[in-house]
């Protein structure tokens, strides 16, 4: 029904071992989180009482459901955008457009293909969530209501990712715009929720997090939710998905091929080539007849030139290239497309919204209140600043990884390897070039930190620590993107691995801290389950960073980085000397950056083998 594009993916996916490995790892991670919460709570109080078991089941349900929403929605959005962008980079989308496939078969097939993995992960996790009603505190109808909200959110994310990738030319443009559009949807929900003249149900209808929170209410079920805000979200999300796909279906052959990839005849560079082409177009003229208007002026083909060189019909000043051509291209040309200005503009809009919220907190005095006095675990400005920081880090990382995968998919990386370009010129050129292209994404959060220091929310000393730690994190995510792009053959795999690493370090550690703060008890009773989570995360981090070229430095960094991040968050929550927080982050992430950078500076070690998706088993399908 969806066409051969989806049929091929549906027939090939079961033959990949990674399909079953991803499902097993995802379910095991959720199960370990459930076991961690159980061991932590059981160490401080008994779960034999029905009331305690019910509280535990309800709390874990409200923890795992938002986590699943974030993971699957992000996976669907990035996967869909990267899948279509990879087709564009390899020019295979042009072949699809030349066939008899309809726009519906191309757009709907790509969207459904991107939904195979996230929806299968959602179905796999359903039995685990259905064990929570056995503990009490959660009704089975609530579980199905939450899963319905998550499924709609995943479909919306995949639809937006596919259509945006069909619209834009560059991989980074597709991923960044998809990410920012979904964030603007959440921001719009928060703005509507804070408005006193608009019904809060409208905020729930357009915001996936608010719809999920409403669905986890004890009074929610599949029947009653259709008459509430979360039910409106399901209906509105379905309509939005259909509308977005309809736009993509109607415009897919108008947007593609884009102007950047449309083939055109080469223009003549000299007067001899111009006269030869003119003679070929009008043999009777013998190449002599020239338009009168074209014959006037110093740039005309008939204007005599001195002995400086051949007569040229097109004069263009030569451009001086720096000693490092990679850095010159990143800085002096539109290496990531001109539409990157749109991405910067959307980020500035999100920055303005967050900055306005922080300014209001500063003016009202909420930002000045100590966290312990008002019952918070952290200062009031922490959440908006952390949100802006995560958005900025993800976008910079996406820009870095696509800067390499774009070169690979465009077959430019193969040419660079046979030139006299040295590895350090390539690595430093990409590193500084990406940071220059993302200067707005980096400087605006740093400017907001300076504002917090000047306004007195934090001391000048802590402001300096925060700036140094932020710079270290930006360098780390940039080098992580370059490292992933060089070590993974598939651009889609490299993007998911790089962004998944950033997600784990930003969100995964925060989930562990949430469990620790919520289940307050003796630390010696919580240490064992947390070590399991940290060591498991370190093993996954080592698999992502060193699966192709493992080293002792990457092994040490992979297992030490989660512990260092855990320590830094703990010190921040305790509100002790922030020098320890900055020092831990700078040392830990600096060592990991060096572990990835030093081998890359020694030689070009880039895999050029065939992508795993071209295996004989898949080709036979």
N, C-alpha and C positions, 0 to 999 in steps of 0.2 A: 504494500500500500504506500510506503514512503519512498520507494524507488531503489535503484541499485546501489546508491551511495550508502544508504543505511543497511541494505542487505549484506553488502560486503563486510562492513564493520561488525554486524551481528554474527556473521559466520566466522570471522577471523578472531574476534575477541575470545571465544571459548578455547581457542588453540594456544593462546598466550599463557605462559606460566605466571606472568606478572598479574594477570587478572585474579587468579586465586590467591596469590601472595598478598595482594593489596587488601582483599576481603579479610583474609586471616589476620593480618597485622592490624587492620582497623578494628575488628571485633575484639582482638586481644587487648588493644589499648583501652577500649571502653571497659572491658572486664577488669583490667588492672586498676583503672581509676575507681571502679566500684569496690574492688577488694581493698584498695588503699583507704578509702573512706570508712569501710567496715572495720579494718584493723585499727585505724586511728581512734574511731569512736568506741570500739570495744575495749581499747586499752584504758579509757578513762571512765567508762560506765558500761553496765551490762545491757545487752540487747534482748534479754529474756522477756522483759516486760513488753506487752503489745504496744503500749504508748511510745516507748523508745524506738521500737522497730518501725512503727508507722512514721515517726518523725524522721528517722534515717531514710526510709524509702522516699518520702516526699522531698527531702532535701536533695538527695542524689538525683532524683528526677528533674528537679529544677536546676541542677548543675549540668547534667549531661545533655539535656535538651538544647539549651543555647549553644553549648559547645558543638553539637552535631549540626546545628543550623549554620554556624560560622564556617565549619570545615567543609561541609558539602556545598554550600552556596559559593564559597570562594573557589573550590575545586571545579565546580561546573562553569563558573564565569571565566576563570583563567584557562581551563582546558578547552572550552569552546572557542575563545578568542585565539589562543595559540594554535589550535588545530587549523582554523581557516587561514590565519596569517602564515603558517608554514606552507600551505598550498599556494599562497600568493608568492612567497619568496622563491619557491621552486618552480614557478610558472606552470604548475599542474592545474591550477584553477582555470587557466585559459583553455586547456584541453577539455575540461568539463563543459565549459561554455560553448565549445565548438560542436558538441554532440547534440543529440536530439533530446537530452534531458530538459525537462521543464524547470522553471524557476522554483516551483513547489518541491520537486524532487531534490534539487540541490540544497535549498535553504532548510527545508524540513528534514532532509536526510542528514545534513551536517549537525543540526540541532539535536536530533534524536541520537545520533552517534555519540555526541558529547554527553548525553544524559545517561548512556548505558552504565558507565562506572558509578557516578554518584547515586543514581537511583538503586542500583544493585547493592551499594553499601548501605543505603537506607533500609532496604528490605532485610539485609543480613542482620542489622542491629535490632530489628523489631522483636525477635524472641528475647533478647537481653532486656529490653525495656518492659516486656510483658512479665518479667520476673519481679519487677518492683511492686505491682499490685499485690503480690503474695505477702509482702512485708506490711502492707497497709499504708494508708495515707495517700494512695494513688488509685484511681479507678481505671479500669481498662479503657473506658470511653475517653478519658483524658489522654491516654497514650495515642489512640487513633486520631484524636483531634490535633494533637501536637504533630504527629507524622503527616497529617494532611497539610498543615501550615508549612512544614519544612519542604514537602514535595512541591508545593506551589512556588515557594521561594526559590528552589533549585531550578524549576522550569523557567521562571522569570530571569534568573541569572544567566542560564544557558542561552536563552533567546536574545537577551541584550548582547551577550558576548559574541554570538554568531553574527548578528546583523551589524554590529559596530565593526567587527573584523572585515566583513564584506564591504563596508563603507570606506574604511581607512586603508592606506597603502602599507604603512610600516607596522612591524610587530609591536613595538613599544607603544605606538599610538593606539593600537587595538586594545592591548591589555590595560594601559593606563586609563583610557577613556571609559572602558567597561567598569573598572574599579571605582573611578570617580563618580560615574553616573549612579551606581548602586549606593555609594556613600551619600550622594546628594538626596537620594530617596529616603535614607534613614534620617538625614538632617532635616528634611522637610517634615517628617513625622514629628521630630522633637520640637520644631518651631510651632507646628499646629497644636501640639500638646501644651505648650506654654502660653498659647493665646487664650485669653479669657472669653472671647466672643465666638469661638469655634468649638463645636462639639468634639469631645475627646475621642469619640468613635471614628472620626475621620482620620485622626492621627494613627489609630490602630489599623485602619483600612489600608494605609499606604506604607506603613513601617513594619518590616518583617520581625524585628526584635520585639516591638510592642504587641504584635499579633501573637507571637509565641508566648509572651508572658501572660497575655489574656487567656490563651488556650490552656495554660497550666493551672488556671484557677480551679478551685475545687468544685465549682458549680458548672464547669464547662464540659460539654460532651459533643459528639458529632451532630446531634439534632439541634441542641440549643445554640451552638456556635454559629449556625447559619443565620440566626436572627440577632447576632451581636457584632461587635467590631471585628473580631477575628474571622467571622463568617463573611463579612464584607471584604476582608483582605483576600480570602480564597476566591470570591467572585471577581473582585477587581483585578487580582493578580492573573487570573485566567484570561480576562478580557485584554489586559495589557500584553500578555504573552502572544495572544492571537493577533493583536494589532501590530506589534513589533515584527512578528514573522510575516504578516501581510505586507508591511512596508519593504522588508527585505526581499520578498518574492517578486514584488512589482519593480524593484529597483536594481536587482542583482546584475542584470545585463546592461544597465545604464551606468552603474558605478564601475563596472569591470568590462574591459581592462581600463585601468586608470591611466591618466595622462603620463605618469612616470614610466609605464611599461609599454605604452603603445609604440610599435615599431614604425620608424619613418626612414626615408632615404637619407643617406649621409649628405651633408652639405659640402660643396666644393670649398677647398681651403686656399687655392691659388687662382690667379687669373687664367692660367692655362686650363685648369680643370673646369672653370666656369665657361670658357669659350668652347671647350669640347662638348660639354653638356648642352650648350646652346645650339651648337651645330647638329647634335643628335636630335634635338627637338625640332629644328627647322633647317633641313639640309639645303634648301634653296638659297638661304641667306649666306651660306658658307661661313657662318659665324661672325659676319661683319655687321649685320643690322642689329642695332641696339636701340632700346627705347631712349627717346630724347631726354626724358626726365632722369633716367638712370645714368645718362652720360655726363651729367653735370655734377660737379663737386669733386673734392679730393679723393673720396672713397669709391668713385665709380670705376668700372672695369676698364674704361678707355682712357682714364687719366694716366698720363705717362709718369712713370716712376724713375728715379735715378738708379744708379748702379748699386743701391743699398740692398736690393733683393728683388725677387719677382713681384710683378704687379699683383696686388691682392684686392679682391672685390669686397672683402670683409675684414675690417681692421679691428683687432681686439688687443688690448694691452696685456702683455704676459703677466702672469701672477707668480709672485715669488713664493716658493715653497720652503718651509723651514727645514732645518736639519733633520727634524723628526717628522716625516710625512704623515704618520698616523695622527699625531697630535694636531698638525696643521689641518687635516681633514675634519677632525672632530670639532675644532674651534672655528675655523674660517669658512666652512661650508655647511649646508643644511644636510648633515649626514643622517639625521633622523626624520627628515621631511619638514616642510614648512608648517604643517599642522600641529607641530609640537607647541606652537604658541597657544593653541586652543587648550592643550593639557595644562599649560602654565596658568592660563586664565581660570580654568575650573579649580585648580589647586588654590589660587589666590582667593577665589570665592569661599572655598571651605576654610581657608585660613582666616578670612574676615569674620566668618560666623563664629569660629572658636575664639578668636581674639576678642570679639564683642562680648562673648560669654565671660571670658576671664576679666575683661575690663569692668563688666558689671559686678563681678565678685569683688574686685579690688575697690571699686567705688562704694559698694554697700558694706564693706568691712568683713565679709564672709571669708575672704582669702587670708585675712590677718589672724583669724581665730585659731588657736592651737588645736591640733587634731584630737588630743586626749580629752580636752575639755568639752568638745561637742560630740563625743562618742564616735568619731571616725577613726579608722585605722591609718589614715593618711590625710594630708592637707586637702583643702577643697579644690585647688587648681590642679591637683595631680591627674585626675581623670581626663579633663580636656587637653592638658599638655601631653599626656601619654598617648591619647588618641591621635593628636597631630603628629607626634613623633613616629608612631607606628605607620601612619599613612605615608609620611615622608620617606621612611626607611624602605618600605615596600616598593614605592615608585622608583627610588634610586636603584634598588636592587634589580627591578624589572628592566630599567634602562641599561644597566650594566650587562645583564645576561643576554638581552636581545641585541646589544652591540656586537656580540660575538656570534650568536646564532644567525643573525642577519648576514654576516660575512660568510658563514659556512653555507647557508642555504643559497646564497647568491653566487657561490663558487668563487668568491673573491679570496677566501682564506687559502685556497690551494695556490693561487698566484702569489700571495704574500710569502708563502713558505719557500718558494724557489727564488726569491729575490735576495739581495744582500742585506735585508733588514735584520737587525739584531733583536734577540728576544727582549732585551731590556727596553729597547725603543718601542716595541709593540706593547709590552705590558704597561709601561709608564705612560705611553701615549694614550692607551685606552683608559687607564685609571684617571689621569688628570682630565682627559677629554670628556669622560662621562660626568665627572664632578662639575666641569664647567657647563656642560649642557643642562645639568640639573641644579644650577646655582640658585634659582628661586626656591627650589624644594629644600635646599640646605640653609640658605641665609635667612629665610623668613622664620623658621622655628628658632634659630639662634637669636634673631632680633627679639622674639617674644621672651626668650630667657633673659635677655638684657633688660627688657621692660620690667620683668618681675624683680630683678635685682635693683633697678633704679627706684621702683615704687615701694620697696621695702618688704615685699612678700618673702624674699630670701635675702640673706646677707650677700655682700659683694664677694666674699670669699667663696660661699657656696655657689654663687653665680659663675665664678671662674671654674670651679670644679665641674659644674654641669656643662659648660661650653666645651671643656677639654674632653669629657666623656662622650659628648655628642659627636664631636669631630672624630674620635676614635671609632664610634659606631658607624658613621658614614663611610669611613675608609674601609671598615670591615665588610659592610654589605656590598660596596662596590667591588672589592677584590673577590668576594664570594660569588658574585654574578659572573665575573670574568673567569674564575676557576671552574665554575659549573659549565659555562659555555665552551670552554676548551676541552673538558673531559667527557662530555656527553655528545654522542653522535646526533641524536634526535634533538631538535630545538625545543620541541614540546616537553620532552623529558627533562632537559636542562632547566627550562623555566619552572616546571613544577618542583624539581628538586631544590632549586635555589630559593624560590618563594616559600617552599615547605620548611626549609631550614630557618628562615627568618620568622615564620609563623610559630614554629616550635619554641624558639628562643624568646619570642615576645609574649606568646599566649600560653604555651604549654607550661612554662615555669610559673606563670601567674596563676594557672589553675591549681598547681600544687600548693602555692602559697594560700590560695583561697580555702582549700581544704584544711590547711594547717591553722589558719586564723579562725575558721568557723568551728572546728572541733578542738576547742582549747583543752589541753591536758598536759600530762608530763611529756617533755620532749624525748626522753629515752624510749617511751612507748611509741612515739611517732617516727623515730629515726629509721627503723627497719623498713616499713613500707615506702617511706620517701626515698631511701637508698635504692630500692627496687625501681622506682619510677625514674630516678636520676640516671642510674646505670643503664636502664632500658633506653632512655633518651640518648645517652652517650653512644650506645651501640648503633642506634639508628643514625645519629649524626656522623659517626665514623663510616657507616655504609654509604651515606650521601656524599661525603667529602673525599673519602679515600678508597672507593670501590675499585677504581682503575689503577691508581698509583699510590698504594698505601705506604705510609712511612711512620716512623716512630714519633715524629713531631705531630703529624695529623692525628695519630692515635692518642697521644697525650692531650692535645687540644680538644679532641672530640669528647673525652670523658671528663676533662677539667672544666670545660666551658659551662655546662649546665650547673655544676657545683658553684662556680664563680658567680654566675648569674643569680643563683639561689641565695648566695651569701650577700650579694649587693642589694637584692630586694629586701632581705631580712634586715640588713643594717638601715635601709631607708625607712622601713616600717617602725623600727625601734627609735628612729629619730636621734640617732647618735651622731658622732662626728662624720660628716659627709665626705671627708677626705678618704675614709676607708671605702666608701661606695665608688668614688671616682677612680681610686687607685686599683681596685679590683677589676673594674670594667676596662680601664686602659691597659692593664697588664694582661688580662685574660684575652680580650679581643685583639690586642696588639700581637700577642704571641700567635694566635690563630691566623691572623693576617700574614705574619711572616712565614708561618708554616705552609701557607698556600702560595705565597709570592716567590720565595727563594728558589724552589724547583723550577718555576716557570721562567725565572730570569736566567737560568743556566742554559736551557736549550728549548727548542720548539718540540714539545711532545704532544702532538695533536692527533687523535685517532681519525683516520680517513677511511675506515672500513665501511661496508654497507650497513645502512641502518637496520636494526633488528626487525622492523616492520616489513622488510623485503626478503624475509626468510622463505625457503622453498615451500614450507607448509602454508604460508599465507598467499604466496603467489599461485599455488594450486587451487586456492579457494576462489 
